[in-house]
Each structure stands twice: as structure tokens, then as C-alpha cells.
């Protein structure tokens, strides 16, 4: 089960409150500003800054 578009519209990056977008492989949510990627585990986005990785 993928994350619904409605949920994606209300979730923001905890670090800078910017919009998130789904990664193409649907493994995480990527911040459009700081490029942090929050992993998705068992269809639940882990929205903890300490769990995020940074991608270019």
C-alpha cells in the first residue's frame, strides 16, 4: 500500500517545514529543500530527523 496523495500533501519536512515528494522507487520521502530522505517502513513514513539520510 502506497502513501496516499492526501497524506503526502499534509506531510512536511520536520527540519525545515518544506514539502516532501515520494522517491521514484517509493522507498522514502524526500524534502524538496534540504534533500533529507525519510524512510518508509511497513508503509509508515519515519519522520524523525535522526532517521533521515541526505541525498543530492
N, C-alpha and C positions, 0 to 999 in steps of 0.2 A: 504494500500500500504506500503510495507516494504521499508527500505532504501536499495538502490541498492548497489551491491558489489563494483561498480566503485566509488561511493561516500565514502563508508567505507574505501576504500584503500587510499583516499587522506586526510581524516579527521584525525587529531591528537589531543591529549590532550592539551588544552591551557596552562595548568600549567607546563608540563614538555616535551611537544612535542613528546610523545611516542605514539605508536599505540593504537587504540581502537578496542574493539570487542563487538559484539552485545550480550546483556544478553540473556540467554535461553528463557525468557518469552517475549523478544523483547520490554521491557519497557524502555530501555535505552542503552547507550553505555558506556562500562567500560574500563578504562585505564589499560593497562597491567602492568604498573609500580606502580603508586600511588593508584590504585584501586578506583579512583573517578568515580562515575556513573553520566553521563549527561542524564537527562530525555528526552524522545521523546514525544512531544505533538502535536497532529494533524499531525502526520507523519513528524514533523520537529524536528531535534535534537537541544536542547537548550544548546549551547556550552559556557555557562557562568560559570566561576568558582564558583560564589556565588550561583548558582542554583544546583550545583553538591552535591551529598552525597558521603560519603566514606564507602565502604563495604570491608570486609575482604576476 
